[in-house]
Amino acid sequence: MSVLGIDFGTSNTVAMLRLNDGRTRPLLFDGSPLLPSAVYLSPDGRMLVGRDAERNARVDPTRFEPNPKRRIDDGVVFLGDQEIPVPRVIAYVLEQVLTEARRQLGGEPGQLRMTHPARWGERRRGLLVEAARLAGLPRPQLIAEPVGAASYFTAVLGTAVPVGRSLAIYDLGGGTFDATVVRRTRTGFEVLSEEGLNDVGGLDFDHAIVEHLGETYSASHPETWERLINPKEASDRRYRRMLYEDVRGAKEMLSRTSSADIHLPALEVDAHITREELETLIRPYLESTVACLERAITGARLQPKDLVGIFLVGGSSRIPLAAHLIHTSLGVAPTTLEQPETVVVEGVLAVGGGPGVAGGRLQRPVSGMPRPVPPMSRPGMPPTRPAVTRPTPTAGPVGMRPAPMRPAPGPTAVSAQPPTRPRPPASGGPAAAAPVSSPPRASTPPVPPRPGPLPPRLTNPMPPPRPTSVPPATPMRPPVEQSRPWYQEPSVVFTLVVAVALVVGFIVLLVALLSN
């Protein structure tokens, strides 16, 4: 069955298909795996999505919404003179994804998986489900973004994360920052701790650059700069949109080069900015994200050195200063990728459906078998081990019972009596503790020979639990020796050693006397 994964982001939406043969394929929009989450309502009533929306935003910015995800709590979005509910706005973006998925599959996707921030509550997740319904998509399986990122870390990159070990996810996107610590379990990942900042992201970095430019050019061009920042006419709004597009492009360029130019429309000026200037502007924001990550690690009751690694995801995490501050502050070199925007959705397709994820959050870890309950903690059970009984016609072979909630029994024939009511010893107690060589009763079917009396160490009222690595139905060798030859008895071996030593000593003494 084909699976469609969608990561609806603040700035960009990423989608990927997992085909019936297990191969994954990204959905491309205008040749790119990143679909801008922007929407534009044209005057004729058509809703444009993605790069088409961004291109038309210069015509009338009042009909343009670049970041619908940031409006999740607003209820409605105003586009031109129309008021549109937020789920409907999100649905327009999802419809674009569904159209491309149908084109590649030749039909409908069999299953849908969508991501959401780890700190989103039930109401926000419900709006995401409603948007998927309005877009004509199947009901989605919601998966927290750090779970998808952690799955990519293990399933796609092949990094070994043993059960019980933890890793941290540093997710710096366009509008928000999330720091999450997850722990590997037998069934997936468990969220141990999560922290976040709602006002730190790539958009805030763009604003910081614009304010920095304003400190220079507002003094030399006060009126023009005021119209550029606070537009009142359509032409001013177009210039403002062009300014922010160029600022965003320069910011992304500075992650690869040491300098970039920003064109200031209406001023007809090309401002020069260096990476050092950018890092000075955004350092306070990035330092707050590192502090937030440190709080998440502390909240999980771990130290940075206890982690398997720190994983960077989100488009803004590719800024070199982010990894540098994490390494300097926490002493752990984080893992960075070429395309951090696609990490979450690709990891979502690697998450097993159903058992590990429910309602958008991981269930608590479920071990492979129930934890054994000590006998003395059960109602009505005495604090000592039940006495050994003689075999009955209904008794089975010696070994472990397959009941998962009972510790491994001793090497005795298992009685048909319920485990919570120990059967008292039958009359003729010595027969119940007969030696190994005693043959079975003629009236009962043959059973394997029974061992002698239990050693004192097995009379502990709280036997150790059965190892979880052994399945309940796997037979185990009883811990008590069944029988051994006479020459392996400790007393016989000791006697033989002493006798040999005396004989050798006598021969040596005799040889010494004869030689004299």
C-alpha positions in Angstrom: 0.0 0.0 0.0 1.3 3.4 -0.9 1.9 5.9 1.9 2.0 9.7 1.5 3.9 11.7 4.1 3.4 15.4 4.5 5.3 17.9 6.7 3.3 21.1 6.7 5.8 23.8 7.7 5.7 27.4 8.5 7.7 28.5 5.3 7.7 25.3 3.2 5.7 22.1 2.9 7.5 18.9 2.1 5.9 15.6 0.9 7.2 12.2 0.0 5.7 8.9 -1.3 6.5 5.4 -0.2 5.6 3.1 -3.0 4.2 -0.5 -2.8 7.7 -1.9 -3.3 9.1 0.1 -0.4 11.0 2.7 -2.4 10.5 6.4 -1.4 10.1 9.2 -3.8 9.9 13.0 -3.1 7.2 15.0 -4.6 8.6 17.9 -6.7 7.0 21.2 -7.2 8.5 23.3 -10.0 11.5 21.0 -9.8 12.0 21.5 -6.0 11.0 19.2 -3.1 10.1 22.4 -1.2 6.6 23.8 -1.8 6.2 27.3 -0.2 3.3 27.2 2.2 2.1 30.5 0.9 -1.4 31.2 -0.6 -2.7 34.0 -2.8 -6.4 34.7 -3.6 -6.6 36.2 -7.0 -9.3 38.8 -7.9 -11.1 36.2 -10.0 -11.5 33.9 -7.0 -8.8 31.4 -7.8 -6.5 30.3 -5.0 -2.8 30.2 -5.9 -0.3 28.1 -3.9 3.4 28.0 -3.6 5.7 29.9 -5.9 2.7 31.1 -8.0 1.4 32.7 -4.8 4.7 34.4 -4.1 5.0 35.7 -7.6 1.5 37.3 -7.5 2.0 38.7 -4.0 3.8 41.7 -5.6 0.5 42.6 -7.3 -1.6 42.9 -4.2 0.1 41.8 -0.9 -3.3 42.1 0.9 -4.4 38.9 -0.9 -1.3 37.1 0.2 -0.6 34.9 3.3 3.0 33.6 3.4 2.8 31.6 6.6 -0.6 30.0 7.3 0.9 27.7 10.0 1.6 30.8 12.1 -2.1 31.7 11.9 -3.3 28.4 13.4 -4.8 30.1 16.4 -6.4 33.0 14.6 -9.4 31.1 13.4 -9.7 33.0 10.1 -7.3 34.6 7.6 -8.2 37.8 5.7 -7.3 37.6 2.0 -8.4 40.7 0.1 -12.0 41.3 1.1 -12.7 37.7 2.1 -12.5 35.9 5.4 -11.4 32.3 5.1 -11.2 29.8 8.0 -7.6 28.6 8.8 -8.3 24.9 8.0 -9.6 25.9 4.6 -6.4 27.9 3.9 -4.2 25.0 5.0 -6.4 22.7 2.8 -5.5 24.7 -0.3 -1.8 23.8 0.3 -2.6 20.2 0.9 -4.7 20.0 -2.3 -1.6 21.0 -4.2 0.3 18.1 -2.6 -2.6 15.7 -3.4 -2.6 16.7 -7.0 1.1 15.9 -7.4 0.7 12.6 -5.5 -2.1 11.5 -7.8 0.0 12.4 -10.8 2.8 10.2 -9.7 0.7 7.3 -8.4 -1.9 7.3 -11.0 -4.5 7.1 -8.2 -5.2 7.9 -4.6 -2.6 7.3 -1.8 -3.5 4.4 0.4 -2.4 6.0 3.7 -1.6 9.5 4.9 0.9 10.4 7.6 1.3 14.1 8.7 3.6 15.7 11.2 3.0 18.3 13.8 5.1 20.1 16.4 5.6 18.0 19.5 4.0 20.7 21.7 0.8 21.0 19.7 -2.3 20.3 21.7 -5.5 18.4 20.7 -7.2 21.5 19.3 -4.4 22.3 16.9 -4.0 18.7 15.8 -7.7 18.6 15.2 -7.5 21.6 12.8 -4.8 19.8 10.9 -7.0 16.7 10.6 -9.9 18.9 9.4 -7.7 20.5 6.8 -6.8 17.1 5.4 -10.5 16.2 5.2 -11.3 19.4 3.3 -8.4 18.7 0.9 -9.9 15.2 0.0 -7.1 13.3 1.7 -7.5 10.1 3.8 -7.7 10.6 7.6 -4.1 11.2 8.6 -2.0 9.4 11.1 -0.4 12.2 13.1 3.2 11.9 14.1 5.2 14.3 16.2 8.0 16.0 14.2 10.8 14.8 16.6 9.7 11.2 16.2 10.0 11.5 12.5 13.5 13.1 12.8 14.6 10.4 15.2 13.3 7.7 12.9 15.4 9.2 10.0 18.4 9.2 12.3 18.1 5.5 12.8 16.3 4.0 9.8 17.7 6.2 7.0 21.1 7.2 8.2 21.6 3.8 9.9 23.0 5.3 13.1 22.8 2.7 15.9 20.7 3.8 18.8 20.5 1.0 21.4 17.3 0.4 23.3 17.4 2.7 26.4 19.7 5.3 24.8 18.5 8.8 24.0 19.1 11.5 21.4 18.2 15.2 21.2 16.4 16.9 18.2 17.2 20.5 17.5 14.4 21.7 15.2 14.9 25.3 14.0 12.3 26.1 11.3 10.9 29.2 9.7 8.6 30.3 12.5 9.3 28.2 15.7 12.0 26.3 17.5 11.5 23.0 19.2 14.0 21.0 21.4 13.1 17.4 22.1 14.8 14.5 23.8 13.6 11.1 22.8 14.6 7.6 24.0 14.7 4.4 22.0 12.4 1.7 23.1 11.6 -1.7 21.8 8.6 -0.4 19.8 9.9 3.0 18.6 10.7 6.2 20.5 9.5 7.8 23.7 9.4 11.6 24.2 11.2 12.3 27.5 11.3 16.1 27.4 10.3 18.9 25.1 10.9 22.6 25.1 10.2 25.3 22.6 10.2 28.9 21.5 7.3 30.3 19.5 9.0 33.5 18.5 12.4 32.2 17.2 12.8 31.1 13.6 14.0 32.1 10.1 11.4 34.8 9.8 12.7 36.5 13.0 16.2 36.4 11.5 14.8 38.2 8.4 13.3 40.9 10.6 16.6 41.4 12.4 18.4 42.0 9.1 15.7 44.5 7.9 16.1 46.4 11.2 19.8 46.4 10.8 19.5 47.9 7.3 17.0 50.5 8.7 19.6 51.7 11.2 21.7 52.8 8.2 19.3 53.9 5.6 16.5 55.4 7.7 18.8 58.3 8.5 19.8 59.0 4.8 16.3 58.2 3.3 13.8 58.7 6.2 10.6 59.1 4.1 11.4 56.4 1.6 12.4 53.9 4.3 9.2 54.7 6.3 7.0 53.9 3.3 9.0 50.7 2.7 8.5 49.4 6.2 5.0 50.7 6.8 3.4 50.7 3.3 0.2 52.6 2.6 -0.1 52.2 -1.1 0.0 49.1 -3.3 3.4 50.1 -4.8 4.9 50.4 -1.3 3.5 47.0 -0.4 5.1 45.5 -3.5 8.5 47.0 -2.6 8.2 45.7 0.9 7.5 42.2 -0.3 10.5 42.4 -2.7 12.7 43.6 0.1 11.9 40.6 2.4 12.3 38.1 -0.5 15.8 39.5 -1.2 16.7 39.5 2.6 15.7 35.8 2.8 17.8 34.9 -0.2 20.8 36.7 1.2 20.4 35.0 4.6 20.4 31.6 2.9 23.4 32.6 0.7 25.4 33.6 3.8 25.2 30.0 5.0 27.4 29.1 2.0 29.4 32.3 1.4 31.0 35.0 3.5 29.1 38.0 2.0 26.0 38.8 0.0 24.2 41.9 -1.4 20.6 43.0 -0.7 18.7 45.2 -3.2 16.6 47.9 -1.5 13.7 48.7 -3.8 12.6 52.4 -4.0 16.0 53.4 -2.7 17.8 51.8 -5.7 20.6 50.7 -3.4 22.5 47.4 -3.0 23.3 46.9 0.6 26.4 44.7 1.4 26.2 42.4 4.4 28.7 39.8 5.6 28.4 36.6 7.5 30.0 38.2 10.6 27.3 40.9 10.6 24.5 38.3 10.2 25.9 36.2 13.1 26.1 39.3 15.3 22.4 40.0 14.6 21.1 36.5 15.2 23.5 35.3 17.9 21.0 36.3 20.8 18.3 34.2 19.1 20.5 31.2 18.6 21.9 31.4 22.1 18.3 31.2 23.4 17.7 28.1 21.3 20.8 26.4 22.8 19.6 27.3 26.3 16.2 25.8 25.4 17.9 22.7 24.2 19.9 22.5 27.4 16.7 22.8 29.5 15.2 19.9 27.5 18.2 17.7 28.2 18.1 18.6 31.9 14.3 18.0 31.9 15.0 14.4 30.7 17.4 14.0 33.6 20.4 13.5 31.3 23.7 15.2 30.6 24.8 16.1 27.1 27.5 13.4 27.2 24.8 10.8 27.9 23.2 11.4 24.5 23.9 9.3 21.4 23.9 12.6 19.4 22.2 15.9 18.8 20.4 16.0 15.5 19.8 19.3 13.6 16.6 19.6 11.5 14.7 22.5 10.0 15.8 24.9 7.2 17.3 27.5 9.6 19.5 24.9 11.4 21.9 25.0 8.4 23.2 28.3 9.7 26.8 27.4 10.7 26.6 29.5 13.9 23.9 27.2 15.3 26.1 24.1 15.2 29.1 26.1 16.5 27.2 27.3 19.6 25.8 23.9 20.4 29.3 22.3 20.2 30.8 25.1 22.3 28.1 25.2 25.0 27.3 21.5 25.4 30.5 19.8 24.3 28.8 17.6 21.7 29.3 18.0 18.0 25.8 18.0 16.4 24.9 16.1 13.2 24.0 18.3 10.3 22.7 17.4 6.8 22.6 18.8 3.3 18.8 19.0 3.2 17.5 19.3 6.7 14.0 20.4 5.5 13.2 16.9 4.2 14.4 14.9 7.2 11.2 14.8 9.1 8.9 13.7 6.3 11.4 11.0 5.2 11.6 9.7 8.8 7.8 9.7 9.0 7.7 7.1 6.2 10.1 4.9 8.2 7.9 5.0 11.3 6.0 1.8 11.9 2.3 2.4 11.8 -0.1 1.8 14.7 1.7 0.3 17.8 4.3 3.0 18.4 2.3 6.1 17.6 -1.2 7.2 18.6 -2.9 10.6 18.6 0.3 12.3 17.4 2.3 11.3 20.4 4.4 8.2 21.1 2.9 5.8 23.5 4.9 4.9 26.5 7.4 2.1 25.9 5.9 -1.4 25.9 8.2 -4.2 26.7 8.1 -7.5 24.8 6.6 -9.3 27.8 4.9 -8.3 31.1 7.0 -7.7 34.1 6.9 -10.7 36.5 5.0 -10.1 39.7 6.7 -11.3 42.9 4.7 -14.2 44.5 4.4 -12.4 47.9 2.7 -9.4 46.2 -0.2 -11.5 45.0 -3.4 -11.6 47.1 -3.7 -14.7 49.2 -0.3 -16.1 48.4 2.0 -17.0 51.3 5.4 -15.4 51.4 7.2 -18.7 50.8 7.5 -20.9 47.7 4.8 -23.6 47.4 6.0 -27.0 48.5 7.0 -29.5 45.9 4.1 -31.9 45.0 4.2 -35.4 43.6 3.2 -35.6 39.9 -0.5 -36.1 39.0 -2.0 -37.5 35.8 -2.5 -34.0 34.6 1.0 -32.8 35.3 3.2 -31.8 32.3 6.9 -32.3 31.8 9.4 -30.5 33.9 10.1 -27.0 32.6 8.9 -23.4 32.6 5.2 -22.7 32.3 4.3 -20.3 29.4 2.3 -18.0 31.6 3.9 -14.6 31.2 3.0 -13.1 34.6 4.6 -15.9 36.7 8.3 -16.2 37.5 10.1 -19.3 36.2 9.1 -22.3 38.4 11.6 -24.7 39.9 12.4 -28.1 38.4 9.2 -29.7 39.6 6.2 -31.3 38.0 3.6 -28.6 37.4 0.4 -29.2 39.2 -3.0 -28.5 37.6 -4.0 -26.5 40.7 -4.4 -22.7 40.1 -1.1 -20.8 40.8 -2.7 -18.6 43.5 -3.7 -21.5 45.7 -0.6 -23.6 46.5 -1.3 -27.3 46.9 -0.1 -28.6 50.3 2.2 -31.6 50.4 0.5 -35.0 50.1 0.6 -37.4 52.9 3.9 -39.3 53.0 6.0 -36.2 52.7 9.2 -38.2 52.0 7.7 -39.3 48.7 7.3 -35.7 47.6 11.0 -35.2 48.1 12.2 -38.6 46.9 15.7 -39.0 45.6 16.5 -38.8 41.9 16.7 -42.5 41.5 13.2 -43.1 42.8 11.0 -44.5 39.9 7.7 -42.9 39.1 4.5 -44.3 40.5 2.9 -47.1 38.5 -0.4 -45.3 38.4 1.0 -42.2 36.8 2.4 -41.8 33.3 6.3 -41.8 33.1 7.9 -38.5 33.8 11.5 -37.4 33.7 13.4 -38.0 37.0 13.0 -35.3 39.5 15.9 -33.7 41.3 16.6 -33.9 45.0 15.6 -31.3 47.5 15.9 -27.7 46.4 19.0 -25.9 47.5 18.5 -23.2 50.1 19.1 -20.4 47.6 15.9 -21.3 45.8 13.7 -20.9 48.8 13.9 -17.2 48.7 10.3 -15.8 48.7 11.2 -13.4 45.9 12.9 -15.3 43.1 14.6 -13.1 40.4 12.4 -12.3 37.4 12.7 -14.2 34.2 15.1 -12.5 31.7 13.1 -10.4 29.3 15.3 -11.5 26.4 13.9 -15.1 26.6 10.4 -15.6 25.1 7.9 -17.0 27.6 7.5 -20.2 25.6 11.2 -21.0 25.3 12.2 -23.9 27.5 15.1 -23.3 29.9 17.4 -25.7 31.6 16.5 -25.9 35.3 19.0 -24.2 37.5 19.4 -27.3 39.7 21.6 -30.2 38.6 19.6 -33.3 37.8 22.2 -36.0 38.5 25.9 -36.6 38.1 28.2 -39.7 38.2 29.7 -40.9 41.5 33.2 -39.8 40.5 32.1 -36.2 40.1 30.8 -35.9 43.7 33.0 -33.4 45.6 33.7 -35.8 48.5 34.9 -38.6 46.2 37.1 -36.3 44.2 38.6 -34.9 47.4 39.3 -38.4 48.7 41.0 -39.4 45.5 43.2 -36.4 45.5 44.4 -36.9 49.1 45.1 -40.6 48.4 47.2 -39.8 45.3 49.1 -37.2 47.3 49.9 -39.7 50.1 51.1 -42.4 47.6 53.3 -39.9 45.7 54.8 -38.7 49.0 55.5 -42.3 50.2 57.3 -43.1 46.9 59.4 -40.0 47.1 60.4 -40.8 50.7 61.2 -44.4 49.8 63.5 -43.3 46.9 65.3 -40.9 49.2 66.0 -43.6 51.8 67.2 -46.1 49.3 69.6 -43.5 47.7 71.2 -43.0 51.1 
